[in-house]
């Protein structure tokens, strides 16, 4: 009864699950904790993997409570989802390996490249014989810079070739400039928004909503970069076919640098006024 009341406001949405729709989430930290909450609220069935425990500094950007410190993240998240959504989610404290179960709907909410690679390789196993278009949604967050990749079989080669690199190539942010709750929740809402667009296209059996291959948002200057893709088209027999992604419409590096410089100048002027 409680579940029906929760879903009454959106049960006629075109993406609302026609049956129990399981999704797999890798990571239960800043992105993953909020993402799991939103997925459960939207009536999807998350299966969450994370072997990490909660430390006090995690509370600044993750959906946990003071009393959760010291617990496994997935155990605390199970209790939170049950309390706020009335849903029992499936969780695992196991590390993702080549032997981990796969699923055709998968979210990467990890904070390191190796974990993303491992999860992506697990996802690829779901593609052969899958009756619907699989999707792998990868969220990346550094303080106020949000990046999301929506990967389908049509775009997975580009993703693997150009966007999966070694952790040593990633510049680490200062420990006091890593994450806030509002930016973590913000990227999670965009990830589930792209997923519900994907589910709408599957249920409608044609492209009616946009699912970009790449999406980026830079909070200080409200800068958005989107690389569009059309993962589904409707054929005469109502089957589904994938198409190649459209080319990215990116700002030149010099243009983005100018935007960032302008933001820094505005910040300096505000500091002078305050002084």
VMD Tcl script that draws the C-alpha trace (Angstrom):
set ca {
  {0.00 0.00 0.00}
  {2.81 2.40 0.96}
  {4.58 1.63 -2.33}
  {1.43 2.44 -4.31}
  {1.05 5.80 -2.56}
  {4.69 6.72 -3.24}
  {4.32 5.95 -6.95}
  {0.88 7.52 -7.48}
  {2.39 10.83 -8.58}
  {4.33 9.34 -11.52}
  {3.06 5.83 -12.27}
  {1.78 7.00 -15.69}
  {5.20 8.29 -16.74}
  {6.34 6.66 -20.01}
  {9.44 5.27 -18.30}
  {7.64 3.79 -15.28}
  {8.74 0.14 -15.01}
  {6.32 -2.21 -16.77}
  {7.61 -4.98 -14.50}
  {10.28 -5.32 -11.82}
  {13.21 -3.60 -13.54}
  {16.53 -4.44 -11.91}
  {19.53 -2.14 -12.30}
  {23.09 -2.64 -11.08}
  {25.00 0.12 -9.29}
  {28.74 0.00 -8.71}
  {29.69 2.22 -5.78}
  {27.69 3.48 -2.80}
  {29.57 6.69 -2.06}
  {28.78 10.26 -3.07}
  {27.18 9.50 -6.42}
  {26.05 5.95 -5.69}
  {24.23 6.61 -2.42}
  {22.09 9.41 -3.89}
  {21.61 7.52 -7.16}
  {20.36 4.41 -5.36}
  {17.91 6.52 -3.37}
  {16.49 8.13 -6.53}
  {16.32 4.80 -8.40}
  {14.41 3.16 -5.56}
  {12.05 6.13 -5.30}
  {11.36 5.82 -9.02}
  {10.38 2.15 -8.58}
  {13.51 0.55 -10.05}
  {15.23 -2.30 -8.20}
  {18.88 -1.43 -7.49}
  {21.55 -4.05 -6.78}
  {24.44 -2.15 -5.17}
  {28.08 -3.20 -4.88}
  {30.58 -1.55 -2.54}
  {33.07 -3.00 -0.06}
  {33.95 0.30 1.65}
  {32.94 1.49 5.12}
  {31.69 4.92 6.18}
  {34.11 7.43 7.66}
  {33.21 10.75 9.24}
  {34.44 12.81 6.26}
  {32.02 10.91 3.99}
  {29.06 12.68 5.58}
  {29.83 15.91 3.69}
  {28.91 14.49 0.30}
  {27.15 11.18 0.82}
  {23.66 10.11 1.88}
  {24.62 8.80 5.30}
  {23.95 9.64 8.94}
  {26.29 10.13 11.88}
  {25.12 6.84 13.36}
  {26.25 5.07 10.16}
  {29.95 5.79 10.73}
  {31.89 2.53 10.76}
  {29.22 0.53 8.92}
  {29.57 -0.90 5.43}
  {28.11 1.67 3.03}
  {25.74 -0.83 1.42}
  {24.41 -1.96 4.82}
  {23.67 1.62 5.90}
  {22.18 2.36 2.48}
  {19.86 -0.63 2.75}
  {18.44 0.78 6.00}
  {18.11 4.31 4.58}
  {16.28 3.13 1.45}
  {13.96 0.94 3.52}
  {13.20 3.87 5.80}
  {12.66 6.52 3.11}
  {11.33 4.43 0.21}
  {9.78 1.37 1.81}
  {11.92 -0.76 -0.52}
  {14.35 -3.56 0.26}
  {17.33 -3.31 -2.08}
  {19.89 -6.00 -2.83}
  {23.45 -5.22 -1.79}
  {26.89 -6.81 -1.84}
  {30.08 -6.01 0.05}
  {32.09 -7.88 -2.60}
  {34.58 -6.16 -4.86}
  {33.72 -6.12 -8.56}
  {35.79 -8.72 -10.43}
  {35.63 -10.52 -13.77}
  {33.47 -13.15 -12.06}
  {30.86 -10.67 -10.78}
  {27.27 -11.01 -12.06}
  {26.42 -8.84 -15.05}
  {23.35 -6.87 -16.04}
  {22.34 -4.89 -19.14}
  {21.38 -1.77 -17.13}
  {24.39 -0.67 -15.14}
  {25.60 2.50 -13.37}
  {29.20 3.25 -12.49}
  {29.45 5.48 -9.44}
  {33.05 4.64 -8.55}
  {35.69 7.25 -7.79}
  {38.59 5.50 -9.54}
  {39.31 4.40 -13.10}
  {40.28 0.80 -12.37}
  {36.90 0.10 -10.74}
  {35.17 1.69 -13.75}
  {37.15 -0.55 -16.11}
  {36.29 -3.66 -14.10}
  {32.58 -2.78 -14.01}
  {32.53 -1.89 -17.71}
  {34.08 -5.26 -18.60}
  {31.40 -6.99 -16.53}
  {28.68 -4.98 -18.33}
  {29.99 -5.98 -21.76}
  {29.16 -9.60 -20.94}
  {25.45 -8.69 -20.87}
  {25.37 -7.54 -24.51}
  {25.22 -10.82 -26.49}
  {21.62 -11.93 -26.84}
  {20.20 -9.02 -24.82}
  {16.57 -8.38 -25.95}
  {16.82 -4.62 -25.28}
  {19.52 -2.01 -25.81}
  {21.94 -2.27 -22.88}
  {23.26 0.93 -21.31}
  {26.23 1.66 -19.05}
  {25.98 5.07 -17.36}
  {29.26 6.33 -15.91}
  {29.19 9.32 -13.55}
  {32.34 11.28 -12.66}
  {32.46 14.12 -10.16}
  {35.21 16.40 -8.93}
  {33.73 19.01 -6.60}
  {31.84 21.24 -9.09}
  {32.56 19.48 -12.38}
  {30.07 16.80 -13.45}
  {30.66 14.33 -16.28}
  {28.33 11.57 -17.45}
  {28.87 8.97 -20.17}
  {25.85 7.03 -21.46}
  {27.42 4.05 -23.20}
  {25.59 1.64 -25.49}
  {27.02 -1.05 -27.80}
  {27.17 1.61 -30.56}
  {29.45 3.90 -28.53}
  {31.34 1.45 -26.32}
  {34.46 1.32 -28.53}
  {34.85 5.10 -28.40}
  {34.27 5.11 -24.65}
  {36.80 2.37 -24.01}
  {39.39 3.84 -26.37}
  {39.17 7.52 -25.42}
  {37.70 7.75 -21.94}
  {38.98 4.80 -19.89}
  {42.55 5.54 -18.83}
  {44.82 4.78 -15.90}
  {44.36 6.30 -12.45}
  {47.89 7.71 -12.69}
  {46.70 10.00 -15.50}
  {43.98 11.57 -13.32}
  {44.94 14.72 -11.42}
  {43.77 14.35 -7.84}
  {41.88 17.22 -6.22}
  {42.79 18.52 -2.73}
  {41.02 16.55 0.01}
  {39.08 19.71 0.97}
  {37.86 20.25 -2.62}
  {36.40 16.86 -3.56}
  {32.65 16.73 -3.08}
  {29.47 18.26 -1.67}
  {26.07 16.67 -1.15}
  {24.35 19.03 -3.58}
  {26.77 18.31 -6.44}
  {26.63 14.54 -5.76}
  {22.83 14.63 -5.76}
  {22.89 16.80 -8.88}
  {24.90 14.34 -10.96}
  {22.79 11.45 -9.64}
  {19.57 13.13 -10.81}
  {21.03 13.67 -14.28}
  {22.15 10.04 -14.47}
  {18.69 8.72 -13.59}
  {17.15 11.29 -15.95}
  {19.17 9.92 -18.87}
  {18.26 6.40 -17.77}
  {14.53 7.14 -17.70}
  {14.91 8.67 -21.18}
  {16.54 5.42 -22.29}
  {13.73 3.37 -20.73}
  {11.13 5.57 -22.44}
  {12.76 4.90 -25.81}
  {12.74 1.17 -25.08}
  {9.07 1.10 -24.04}
  {8.01 3.36 -26.93}
  {10.23 1.42 -29.38}
  {11.41 4.62 -31.03}
  {13.52 7.70 -30.29}
  {11.30 10.10 -28.37}
  {13.81 11.29 -25.76}
  {17.46 12.28 -25.89}
  {20.21 10.15 -24.34}
  {23.56 11.92 -24.84}
  {26.76 9.93 -25.10}
  {28.58 12.61 -23.09}
  {27.26 15.28 -20.77}
  {29.30 17.75 -18.74}
  {28.28 20.55 -16.44}
  {30.66 23.02 -14.77}
  {28.80 24.66 -11.89}
  {30.81 27.92 -11.44}
  {29.97 29.19 -14.95}
  {26.84 27.09 -15.66}
  {28.70 25.63 -18.62}
  {27.16 22.60 -20.35}
  {28.78 20.38 -22.97}
  {26.70 17.68 -24.64}
  {27.66 15.08 -27.21}
  {24.44 13.65 -28.61}
  {23.80 10.06 -29.55}
  {20.79 8.23 -30.93}
  {21.03 4.73 -29.45}
  {17.69 3.48 -30.78}
  {15.68 3.69 -33.98}
  {12.41 2.05 -34.89}
  {12.43 -0.43 -37.76}
  {9.47 -1.54 -39.85}
  {9.16 -4.76 -37.83}
  {9.28 -2.73 -34.57}
  {12.65 -4.21 -33.63}
  {15.45 -2.08 -32.22}
  {18.64 -1.08 -34.01}
  {21.54 0.99 -32.77}
  {23.09 3.87 -34.68}
  {26.41 5.64 -34.42}
  {26.75 8.56 -32.06}
  {26.59 12.07 -33.47}
  {29.81 14.13 -33.30}
  {30.41 16.12 -30.15}
  {29.70 19.84 -30.13}
  {32.43 20.95 -27.74}
  {33.72 24.38 -26.84}
  {37.28 25.05 -27.83}
  {39.75 24.68 -24.96}
  {40.58 28.38 -25.18}
  {36.88 29.29 -24.83}
  {36.50 27.18 -21.68}
  {39.68 28.71 -20.24}
  {38.19 32.17 -20.82}
  {35.01 31.17 -18.97}
  {37.04 29.87 -16.03}
  {39.23 33.01 -15.97}
  {36.10 35.19 -15.97}
  {34.73 33.24 -13.01}
  {37.96 33.68 -11.06}
  {37.94 37.44 -11.76}
  {34.34 37.71 -10.50}
  {35.30 35.80 -7.33}
  {38.28 38.13 -6.73}
  {36.09 41.22 -7.20}
  {33.55 39.85 -4.69}
  {36.34 39.25 -2.15}
  {37.57 42.83 -2.60}
  {34.04 44.19 -2.05}
  {33.59 42.06 1.08}
  {36.90 43.31 2.46}
}
mol new
graphics top color blue
foreach p $ca { graphics top sphere $p radius 0.5 }
foreach p [lrange $ca 0 end-1] q [lrange $ca 1 end] { graphics top cylinder $p $q radius 0.2 }
display resetview
